Amino acid sequence: MTVADRIREKRIELDLSQTDLAKRAGYSDRTTISKFDHMGNEITMKQIRRVAKALGVSTAYLMTT
């Protein structure tokens, strides 16, 4: 499972839309979150930290394969 898969899985588990998660993570729109769905493991650490905080999980959780 990739980082993107874990982000998507947790977002769905929390019943958040891409727009909802983008707002929580401080992005202006859902574009960045949408890209995560297609990027696999090409997400930067800075982005992982930001999204992990928004999802209420650790960076380790998102990075665990």
Biotite code that builds the C-alpha atoms (Angstrom):
import biotite.structure as struc

atoms = struc.array([
    struc.Atom([0.000, 0.000, 0.000], chain_id="A", res_id=1, res_name="MET", atom_name="CA", element="C"),
    struc.Atom([1.385, 3.414, -0.949], chain_id="A", res_id=2, res_name="THR", atom_name="CA", element="C"),
    struc.Atom([1.266, 6.645, 1.033], chain_id="A", res_id=3, res_name="VAL", atom_name="CA", element="C"),
    struc.Atom([-1.409, 7.862, -1.385], chain_id="A", res_id=4, res_name="ALA", atom_name="CA", element="C"),
    struc.Atom([-3.442, 4.694, -0.747], chain_id="A", res_id=5, res_name="ASP", atom_name="CA", element="C"),
    struc.Atom([-3.274, 5.269, 3.016], chain_id="A", res_id=6, res_name="ARG", atom_name="CA", element="C"),
    struc.Atom([-4.290, 8.914, 2.643], chain_id="A", res_id=7, res_name="ILE", atom_name="CA", element="C"),
    struc.Atom([-7.240, 7.951, 0.467], chain_id="A", res_id=8, res_name="ARG", atom_name="CA", element="C"),
    struc.Atom([-8.224, 5.088, 2.785], chain_id="A", res_id=9, res_name="GLU", atom_name="CA", element="C"),
    struc.Atom([-8.169, 7.283, 5.906], chain_id="A", res_id=10, res_name="LYS", atom_name="CA", element="C"),
    struc.Atom([-9.973, 10.130, 4.123], chain_id="A", res_id=11, res_name="ARG", atom_name="CA", element="C"),
    struc.Atom([-12.767, 7.768, 3.129], chain_id="A", res_id=12, res_name="ILE", atom_name="CA", element="C"),
    struc.Atom([-12.858, 6.206, 6.606], chain_id="A", res_id=13, res_name="GLU", atom_name="CA", element="C"),
    struc.Atom([-13.372, 9.698, 8.061], chain_id="A", res_id=14, res_name="LEU", atom_name="CA", element="C"),
    struc.Atom([-16.021, 10.428, 5.400], chain_id="A", res_id=15, res_name="ASP", atom_name="CA", element="C"),
    struc.Atom([-14.069, 13.416, 4.082], chain_id="A", res_id=16, res_name="LEU", atom_name="CA", element="C"),
    struc.Atom([-14.222, 14.621, 0.508], chain_id="A", res_id=17, res_name="SER", atom_name="CA", element="C"),
    struc.Atom([-11.042, 15.727, -1.227], chain_id="A", res_id=18, res_name="GLN", atom_name="CA", element="C"),
    struc.Atom([-12.228, 19.292, -0.683], chain_id="A", res_id=19, res_name="THR", atom_name="CA", element="C"),
    struc.Atom([-12.773, 18.679, 3.041], chain_id="A", res_id=20, res_name="ASP", atom_name="CA", element="C"),
    struc.Atom([-9.279, 17.242, 3.465], chain_id="A", res_id=21, res_name="LEU", atom_name="CA", element="C"),
    struc.Atom([-7.753, 20.060, 1.435], chain_id="A", res_id=22, res_name="ALA", atom_name="CA", element="C"),
    struc.Atom([-9.383, 22.616, 3.751], chain_id="A", res_id=23, res_name="LYS", atom_name="CA", element="C"),
    struc.Atom([-8.183, 20.778, 6.866], chain_id="A", res_id=24, res_name="ARG", atom_name="CA", element="C"),
    struc.Atom([-4.648, 20.595, 5.464], chain_id="A", res_id=25, res_name="ALA", atom_name="CA", element="C"),
    struc.Atom([-4.635, 24.272, 4.505], chain_id="A", res_id=26, res_name="GLY", atom_name="CA", element="C"),
    struc.Atom([-4.710, 23.893, 0.734], chain_id="A", res_id=27, res_name="TYR", atom_name="CA", element="C"),
    struc.Atom([-6.767, 26.377, -1.271], chain_id="A", res_id=28, res_name="SER", atom_name="CA", element="C"),
    struc.Atom([-8.599, 23.686, -3.242], chain_id="A", res_id=29, res_name="ASP", atom_name="CA", element="C"),
    struc.Atom([-8.778, 19.934, -3.760], chain_id="A", res_id=30, res_name="ARG", atom_name="CA", element="C"),
    struc.Atom([-6.233, 19.861, -6.604], chain_id="A", res_id=31, res_name="THR", atom_name="CA", element="C"),
    struc.Atom([-3.320, 18.785, -4.394], chain_id="A", res_id=32, res_name="THR", atom_name="CA", element="C"),
    struc.Atom([-5.363, 16.063, -2.692], chain_id="A", res_id=33, res_name="ILE", atom_name="CA", element="C"),
    struc.Atom([-6.570, 14.832, -6.076], chain_id="A", res_id=34, res_name="SER", atom_name="CA", element="C"),
    struc.Atom([-2.954, 14.616, -7.256], chain_id="A", res_id=35, res_name="LYS", atom_name="CA", element="C"),
    struc.Atom([-2.103, 12.485, -4.214], chain_id="A", res_id=36, res_name="PHE", atom_name="CA", element="C"),
    struc.Atom([-4.542, 9.867, -5.479], chain_id="A", res_id=37, res_name="ASP", atom_name="CA", element="C"),
    struc.Atom([-2.370, 9.489, -8.581], chain_id="A", res_id=38, res_name="HIS", atom_name="CA", element="C"),
    struc.Atom([1.141, 10.124, -7.247], chain_id="A", res_id=39, res_name="MET", atom_name="CA", element="C"),
    struc.Atom([1.846, 6.945, -5.327], chain_id="A", res_id=40, res_name="GLY", atom_name="CA", element="C"),
    struc.Atom([4.942, 7.525, -3.199], chain_id="A", res_id=41, res_name="ASN", atom_name="CA", element="C"),
    struc.Atom([6.001, 10.790, -4.870], chain_id="A", res_id=42, res_name="GLU", atom_name="CA", element="C"),
    struc.Atom([4.546, 12.877, -2.042], chain_id="A", res_id=43, res_name="ILE", atom_name="CA", element="C"),
    struc.Atom([7.042, 15.054, -0.155], chain_id="A", res_id=44, res_name="THR", atom_name="CA", element="C"),
    struc.Atom([7.636, 14.738, 3.590], chain_id="A", res_id=45, res_name="MET", atom_name="CA", element="C"),
    struc.Atom([6.281, 18.241, 4.082], chain_id="A", res_id=46, res_name="LYS", atom_name="CA", element="C"),
    struc.Atom([3.037, 17.215, 2.355], chain_id="A", res_id=47, res_name="GLN", atom_name="CA", element="C"),
    struc.Atom([2.857, 13.966, 4.339], chain_id="A", res_id=48, res_name="ILE", atom_name="CA", element="C"),
    struc.Atom([3.215, 15.842, 7.634], chain_id="A", res_id=49, res_name="ARG", atom_name="CA", element="C"),
    struc.Atom([0.564, 18.364, 6.636], chain_id="A", res_id=50, res_name="ARG", atom_name="CA", element="C"),
    struc.Atom([-1.962, 15.723, 5.558], chain_id="A", res_id=51, res_name="VAL", atom_name="CA", element="C"),
    struc.Atom([-1.209, 13.437, 8.523], chain_id="A", res_id=52, res_name="ALA", atom_name="CA", element="C"),
    struc.Atom([-2.035, 16.282, 10.900], chain_id="A", res_id=53, res_name="LYS", atom_name="CA", element="C"),
    struc.Atom([-5.255, 17.020, 9.000], chain_id="A", res_id=54, res_name="ALA", atom_name="CA", element="C"),
    struc.Atom([-6.258, 13.344, 9.187], chain_id="A", res_id=55, res_name="LEU", atom_name="CA", element="C"),
    struc.Atom([-5.296, 13.010, 12.850], chain_id="A", res_id=56, res_name="GLY", atom_name="CA", element="C"),
    struc.Atom([-2.728, 10.281, 12.215], chain_id="A", res_id=57, res_name="VAL", atom_name="CA", element="C"),
    struc.Atom([1.035, 10.028, 12.501], chain_id="A", res_id=58, res_name="SER", atom_name="CA", element="C"),
    struc.Atom([3.393, 10.349, 9.561], chain_id="A", res_id=59, res_name="THR", atom_name="CA", element="C"),
    struc.Atom([4.558, 6.832, 10.395], chain_id="A", res_id=60, res_name="ALA", atom_name="CA", element="C"),
    struc.Atom([1.000, 5.555, 9.872], chain_id="A", res_id=61, res_name="TYR", atom_name="CA", element="C"),
    struc.Atom([0.879, 7.052, 6.380], chain_id="A", res_id=62, res_name="LEU", atom_name="CA", element="C"),
    struc.Atom([4.351, 5.789, 5.479], chain_id="A", res_id=63, res_name="MET", atom_name="CA", element="C"),
    struc.Atom([3.938, 2.219, 6.723], chain_id="A", res_id=64, res_name="THR", atom_name="CA", element="C"),
    struc.Atom([3.693, -0.223, 3.847], chain_id="A", res_id=65, res_name="THR", atom_name="CA", element="C"),
])
